[in-house]
Amino acid sequence: MELRSALIIGLLPLIAIACENGASSSSSSTSGTNTPITPSADESSWRQPGTLFSVLPMIPGSTVANIMAGDGYYAFELLKAGAAKVIAIDPEESNVERIREKAEALGFGPDKLEVRHAPLGTTGLQNGEADLALCVHSYPNLPDRINYLRKVRTALKSPAPLVLVDFNPADSPVGPPLDQRWSDQQVMDEMELVGATDIGAYSKKLPYQWIVIALDFVEIPDGPGDEVAPG
């Protein structure tokens, strides 16, 4: 199995998270010429939200915090995947307004999709408000990211799962320049500083992107068939 953590494999049924700036309207490139990440018919072919959510089995019925939500691409995909509620948060007023307008056009009220503006460095969340958090294509640019993500995790219910998605440090037809990309291992190392105790990654599930999942280790009680018989 590709997920590089022995502990997290048994915890996947507990996980589901959401954060992304990935559907950002800003231009990006791999080698100096801009390759804009903009909505298109081909977008789902590399974003592959279904594949991403397949490793986050607790999304249905959960409240998901989509931090650095960008234009809301993943916020709406999370609702399609069965999230009970999505809280889409972004520091840019223009992104917040764009998500609100699309939500209204699609008939999603704040009971299903709540959109919030939060200045950089603030989470826009209350403690224990969400079940999981998803952040896409934003990690290298988060200011004071260790402290920020610590605060994000306090807003999550146990085991405080945080899911990060970003571009692998290799050439790809979309994404930022190579010198602006981090490896999944670098991010996993920083997740220890954030305070997560169970950390794993998928580096090949998605085209061009890794998935890092960071949460608190929770010991799963033995089932009825696992008791040790008295000696």
N, C-alpha and C positions, 0 to 999 in steps of 0.2 A: 504494500500500500504506500502511496506517495506521501501521505501526511507524515511529517518528520517529528513525531512525538509519541512515545509509548503510552503516556497517560491520556492524551486527548482523544485517542481512538475510542475509548470506552465512554467518553463524555459527549460525543457528537449528538446523541439524542437530546442533550440539554441545551444545545447551542442554537442561536439565531441572532445575527447582528446586522446593523446597517449604517454606513457613512460614506459619502462621496462628493467629491467636487468634480468627479470624472466627466459628467456631462457638461462640463464648463464650455462656455462659448469662446474661450481664449484659444489662440493658435498654439500649435506645438510642432516639434519636429524631431527627427532622429539624427540628422547630420547637417543642420544649418539651413535647410530649406523648409519652410513652414508646411506642415501637414495638419490643417485644422481638424479638430474633433468637433464635428457638427452633426446634427441629426440627419440621417440619410437612410435609404432603404437597406444599405449594407451594414448599418451600425450594429444590429443585433448579431451579425455574423462573427464579430470579434468581442463584443461585450458579453454575449451569451449569458444573460441573467438566469436562464433556467439551469444552466450548468453550475453557476455560482450558488444558486439557492439550493441545489441538490445536496450540497455539503452542509447546509444550514437547515436541518429538518424541523426545527421548532418555530419557523416563521409563521405558519398558519396559527391563527389565534393569538399571536403575540403583539405587544406594542413595541415598535421598532423606532429607534432614533436614527434618522438619516442625517448625520452631521456633515457639514460642508456639502450641502445637497446640490449645489450648482443649479442646473436648469430643471432638476427634479426627475431626471430620467429614472433613477433607481427607486425614487419614492413611489412612482406610479407602478413600476414593475413589482415592488413589494406588495402593493395592494392586489395586483393580479395574482400573486403567489399565495394570497390568503391571509396576509397580516391583518389583525383586527383593527389596528390603528398605526399610522405612520406619523411621526413628528419630524417634519423636514425643516432643517435649521441651516441658515447660511448668513455670512457676514455682509453680503452684498444686497442692498435694498432692491436692485434691479432683478436679481435672481428670485428673491422672495416674492416680488410682485408677479413675475412670470409664472411661478408655480401656482400662486393663488388664482391667477386668471385661468390657467389650464384646469385646475381643480374645479373651479366654478363651471367651466364649460362642460366638463365631464360629469358634473353632478355630485362631486365629492364634497360633503360638508366637513367642518372641523372635527366632527365625531370620528371621521375616517382618516382625514388628512389635515393635520394642523400644521400651519406654516408659521415659522418664527424667524425674526431677525435677531441675531446675537452678534455683537461686535467681536472681533478677533480676540481670542484669549478667554472668552466666556462661553459657557456651554449652552445656555438657554434652557437648561433642564433643572428640574427639582430632584432631590435625592430619592432614589427608588422609583422614579417615574416610568422607566422603560425596562423592558425585558432584555434587550440587546441593542447594540449600536453598530452601524455600518458606515465606513468611511472609504470613499473610492477616489483614487487619483489626486490625493491631497497631502499625503504623509510628508514628503520631503519639504513642503512649503509651510507646514504648520509652525507658527511661532511658539517658542517655549513648549514644544510638543509634549515633553515628558509630564510637566505639571498639568498641561491642558488635558491630556488623556487620563491622568489620574482623576481629575475632576469629572470627566465623562463617566468613568467607571463607577464613581460614587452615585451616579444617577441611575445605575443599572441594578436590577435585582440579582441576587446570587444565582449563578456563579459569575455574574458581571461579564458576560461575553462581549468582547470587542472584535469586530471583523474589519480587517484592512485589506484593500485591493489596490495594487499599483503596478506599474510597468516593470517587467524584467529588464536588467541592464544588458540588453542585446538589441541589435537593429530590428526595427519593426516599421510597418508602413504608417502607423499612427503612434502618437505619444510624444513626450518631451525629448529634448536632446539627451544623449547618453550621460553627459556629466550631471544631469539633474535626476538620474534614476538611482534607486537603492536596490540592493539585493534583499531577498526575503530573510536571509540570515542576519543581515545588519538590523533589520526591523525586529526580528525575534530577540536579538540581544537587547534592544532598547525596551522591549516589552517587559523584560525582567526589572528594569528600572522603574517602569510604570507600576509594577507591583503584581503582575499576573504570575501565577505559579504553574499554570498548565498552558503551554504554548506550542503551536504546531503550524505547519505551512504546506500548501499545495503550490508547486512551482510549474506544473504542466497541465493543470485542469483547464485553464483558459488560454486562448491564443495571446501571446505577448505579455501576460500578466500573472503575478503571483497572488495567492490568498494567504493571509496570516490570520490565525484565530488565537486570541489570547483571553484567558479566563482564569478563575480560581479553581484549583483542584478540589473536587468533591468526591469523597470516597463513597462508592456505591455499595449499599448494604448487600450482604450475601442473600441470595434467594432461598426459598424453602428447601430446595434440593442441595444446598451447599453447606448445610450444617455438618460439623464434624461429630461423628458418633462418639459417645463416651467410651473411654478405654476400659 
